[in-house]
Amino acid sequence: MKALPLLCALLLAACASQPVPPGTQAPLERLSQGVVPGRTTKAELIATFGATRSVRFDSGYEAWVYQSPAGGGRYAEFVILLDPSGVVSKTRTREPALP
């Protein structure tokens, strides 16, 4: 049983040292054409593009971020705001940062 605390500590350290995975990647054209505010649902996003990084707010809204390769190791971001019922409310594209 003395090994259990050590094993737990090692597992926690391994998890903490892993980098946070980037958002799911998809071409920007596909994202902008496939996501329609007022119509596209959370289930459709998951089925089409996969789950990605998200932030859930106390109000029930969620912000999801997908990445689109922009060359040179840079990525544009496609941000989606989901309303509490799980329908896309708004989208926004953020261009990649300059090197």
C-alpha positions as CSV (number, residue, x, y, z in Angstrom):
1,M,0.0,0.0,0.0
2,K,3.0,2.3,0.3
3,A,3.3,2.3,-3.4
4,L,-0.2,3.7,-4.0
5,P,0.5,7.3,-3.0
6,L,3.7,7.3,-5.1
7,L,1.7,5.9,-8.1
8,C,-1.0,8.5,-7.7
9,A,1.7,11.3,-7.5
10,L,3.4,10.0,-10.7
11,L,0.1,9.8,-12.6
12,L,-0.9,13.3,-11.5
13,A,2.6,14.6,-12.5
14,A,2.3,12.9,-15.9
15,C,-1.1,14.5,-16.5
16,A,0.1,17.9,-15.5
17,S,3.1,17.8,-17.8
18,Q,1.0,17.0,-20.9
19,P,0.4,20.1,-23.0
20,V,-3.2,21.3,-23.4
21,P,-4.3,19.9,-26.8
22,P,-5.2,22.6,-29.4
23,G,-8.7,22.9,-30.7
24,T,-9.9,20.5,-33.3
25,Q,-8.6,21.5,-36.7
26,A,-10.7,22.0,-39.8
27,P,-10.4,24.1,-42.9
28,L,-11.7,27.6,-42.4
29,E,-13.9,27.4,-45.5
30,R,-15.5,24.2,-44.3
31,L,-16.2,25.7,-40.9
32,S,-17.6,29.0,-42.2
33,Q,-19.9,27.2,-44.7
34,G,-20.9,24.4,-42.4
35,V,-21.8,26.4,-39.3
36,V,-25.0,28.5,-39.6
37,P,-26.1,30.7,-36.7
38,G,-29.6,30.0,-35.6
39,R,-29.6,26.5,-37.2
40,T,-26.5,24.4,-36.5
41,T,-26.7,22.4,-33.2
42,K,-24.0,21.2,-30.8
43,A,-24.7,17.6,-31.9
44,E,-24.1,18.6,-35.5
45,L,-20.8,20.3,-34.6
46,I,-19.6,17.2,-32.8
47,A,-20.7,14.9,-35.7
48,T,-19.2,17.1,-38.4
49,F,-16.0,18.6,-36.8
50,G,-15.6,16.7,-33.5
51,A,-15.5,18.1,-29.9
52,T,-13.0,20.9,-29.3
53,R,-11.8,23.3,-26.6
54,S,-14.8,25.0,-25.0
55,V,-15.7,27.3,-22.1
56,R,-19.1,27.0,-20.4
57,F,-20.6,30.0,-18.7
58,D,-23.0,30.1,-15.8
59,S,-25.6,31.5,-18.1
60,G,-25.6,28.2,-20.1
61,Y,-23.8,29.6,-23.1
62,E,-20.7,27.9,-24.4
63,A,-17.9,29.2,-26.5
64,W,-16.1,26.6,-28.7
65,V,-12.9,27.2,-30.6
66,Y,-11.8,25.3,-33.7
67,Q,-8.4,25.9,-35.4
68,S,-7.7,26.2,-39.1
69,P,-4.1,25.8,-40.4
70,A,-2.9,29.0,-42.0
71,G,0.7,28.0,-42.9
72,G,4.0,28.5,-41.2
73,G,2.8,26.8,-38.0
74,R,0.1,29.4,-37.5
75,Y,-3.6,28.9,-37.1
76,A,-6.7,31.0,-37.6
77,E,-9.4,30.4,-34.9
78,F,-13.1,29.9,-35.6
79,V,-15.1,30.8,-32.4
80,I,-18.6,29.6,-32.0
81,L,-21.1,30.8,-29.3
82,L,-23.7,28.2,-28.5
83,D,-26.9,29.3,-26.7
84,P,-28.2,27.4,-23.7
85,S,-30.4,25.2,-25.9
86,G,-27.3,24.0,-27.8
87,V,-27.9,26.0,-31.1
88,V,-25.2,28.2,-32.6
89,S,-25.9,31.9,-31.7
90,K,-22.8,33.6,-33.3
91,T,-19.5,32.8,-35.0
92,R,-16.3,34.8,-35.3
93,T,-13.1,34.2,-37.2
94,R,-9.8,35.4,-35.7
95,E,-6.9,35.6,-38.1
96,P,-3.6,34.0,-37.1
97,A,-1.2,36.1,-35.1
98,L,1.8,37.6,-37.1
99,P,5.1,35.9,-36.4
